[in-house]
Amino acid sequence: MGLSNQEAALSWRCSQRCEVACTYSKQRVFAFMLLSCTRTMAFLGRAMMNAGRVVGAAPPALGTPGQSLVNRGVLGGRAAFPTTPQRVALRTSVSRATQVVRAIAVGDKLPTATFKYFDGEGGMKEITTEQLCKGKKVVLFAVPGAFTPTCSLKHLPGFVEKADEIKGKGVSTIACVSVNDAFVMDAWGKNVGSGDKILMLADGNAQFTKAIGVELDLTDKGLGVRSRRYAMLVDDQVIKVLNLEEGGAYTVSSAEMILEALQ
């Protein structure tokens, strides 16, 4: 028995509504699956980034599927692998770690730097490397730290003892450099009895020490950044002799070794 026109129209409308409902349901399922995949990718990206921080590996680069989803607006405009302050710090630390400054060598000109010291009248003064060495023959020796055993018992006293002999070879100034403040250097000089024989120069911020590439990391000993031990002969701002120790060793930087070089 056939359907009337009215029944046929009603049946057709019902079938159309079912088809629309099915299509809508499929779209919702697809959107849910896409959102789940997006969240999973973002989670994995963060996990990989954290793992990279732990082991020191480079964090995952952008230009991933997660980023393409951002470009399509699926992630609401938020990057799956954002550039966080931690990632910037990691890149900076790696970059700094790979920057190795070459230690200064014979034939090099001293870089510009400023030291502080106390004069004979107790006033704090400043002096630059140019003021100290231009047109003069100067001996500079450095120690890892004021009041430390080897520096106080051997290195500085050795130059105090040999100061007259060294200056008798045409040296105008003998200066002791350390990454300490001027007050400490002044007190140390008085304690050892350097008098006017040795100019006690404070390289408080390690400006000179870093500029010539001889910084010594003693952070594990609670001393921060210091200077490697050395003794150099400078003639008109140019290094003629450089006796540079390994770390804080005391083998080639003595006053006697400088005297030998001056013969």
Secondary structure, 3 states (H helix, E strand, C coil): CCCCHHHHHHHHHHHHHHHHHHHHHHHHHHHHHHHHHHHHHHHHHHHHHHHHHHHCCCCCCCCCHHHHHHHCCCCCCCCCCCCCHHHHHHHHHHHHHHCCCCCCCCCCECCCCEEEEECCCCCEEEEEHHHHHCCCEEEEEECCCCCCHHHHHHHHHHHHHHHHHHHCCCCCEEEEEECCCHHHHHHHHHHHCCCCCCEEEECCCCHHHHHCCCEEEEHHHCCEEEECCEEEEEECCEEEEEEECCCCCCCCCCHHHHHHHHC
